[in-house]
Amino acid sequence: MSPDGQRLVFVYHFVCQGYRTHQGTASARRPSDLEADLEFLLRVAQKVEAIREDLGSYGTVLADDVELAMLGRGYTLPGTGRAETKVEPVRKMLKFERDVAKHIQELLDQYRETRRELRLVPENIHKVVEVALQLADQPPLMPSTRHPGHAVFVLPAFKGTWAACAEGLAHPHTQEIRPITFDHTVADGRDDVVLVHLNHRLVQMSLRLLRAEVWSTTGRKRLHRITARLVPDHLLETPAVVAHARVVVTGGNDHRLHEEVMTAGGVLREDRFARLQVGDVERLLAASTSDVPHPAIQERLLQLWDRITPALLQALEARMRDRTSSLQRRLAERADKEAQDMAAILTELKRAIDRELVEPAYQQLSLFSNPEREQFERNRDFLRARAEAIPDEMVRETEAILARYADPQPRMFPVAVTFLVPARMAKE
């Protein structure tokens, strides 16, 4: 503990001894009250010690004031003298830490919002891997018996190039092969489970395989892009159809600005298509189960495909236009932020170079040899030229950013179709 903290603790013990000396005469106060006061003084001492560590020189001033106040001698507030001068760097450091914490929180909120929009939950990632393993004729993942109640799986022995997915599963000390999980909360703080994240080889190979299957030719397809699922009766009275499409927004020079999977659909009433709102489509998809309707129902729905295809494509195009309109403001904000960040970085770089250039030359240069002195001058000339080029570079970079975000154009690629059938119609 610092000398200031030790002094406060000494005062605390001094007051405690005074309380014990006069405890017999202070009959109006109960022992429990005295103990509470002593506990309060100890907390004050500990709190001031924490403040001293946080505020630097102010800790000494506050320690003196608390000591004088407890001894009944009064106290004075710290002024703008030597302590104020010493604490200024500490204030700047605390402000910097608060700004960093705020920025980290903003990035964390943005990350969580992206996960919600892209539905990057562990269950979905697990499902992607399961489907990819089936298409690749690989054995499925096996639940771990050592971790009951958790989404933990044992990676089987894969064939071919998929065998490389087992790299990194061996424990670094025991060399025991560890199970895997797709849930961050399960792997947090543990080294006996390996987290399979989006950049893990297993997930990357699964995504590449599914992406290739989506865009493969008709004769080579192994993945059906049309399915039927059941939904609770209270959410749907008649069957509905939902189309999934990939939307890519490109800007200047065909630079990809945004990409997402978009859905649009409608209900089928008397073989006619009635468009659903975006919220209704998301609610139906979230409530759908893995059960499929009777094959006769599936055949009947397929017979309606030719009649509902034009209306379903129109719903997708309308949804794409609405989504693109809402993205205009976000893309404009992103362009402004990139331009501001670029300007801030280059401005700080120019300021640092200028500070370096205005510093007087060191007298030790007379001790340098001629090659060293010439190299020093070349470095200063380079820094001077770099500082002079920064304003023009800022203009060029700003123009490049604005050109990259100029005239965004959406492009839509239909991917899959899902028929949703009420549970009561499953066996008709």
Buried (B, 14 or more C-beta within 10 A) or exposed (E): EEEBBEBBBEBBBEBBEEBEEEEEEEEEEEEEEBEEEBEEBBEBBBEBBEBBEEBBBBBBBBBBBBBBEBEEEEBEEBEEEEBBEBBEEBEEEBEEEEEEEEEEEEEEEEEEEEEEEEEEEBEEBBBBBBBBBEBBEBEEBEEBEEBEEBBBBBBBEBEEEBEEBBEEBEEEEEEEEBBBBBBEEBBEEEEEBBBBBEEBBBBEBBBEBBEEBBEEEEEEEEBEEBEBBBBEEEBBEEBBBBBBBBBBBBBBEEEEBBEEEBBBBBBBEEEEBBBBEBEBBBBBBEBBEEEBBBEEBBEBBEEBEEEBBEBBBBBBBEBBEEBBEEBEEEBEEBBEEBBEEBBEEBEEBBEEBBEEEEEEEEEEEEEEEEEEEEEBEEEBEEBBEEBEEBEEBBEEBBEBBBBBBEEBEBEBEBBBBBBBBBBEBBEE
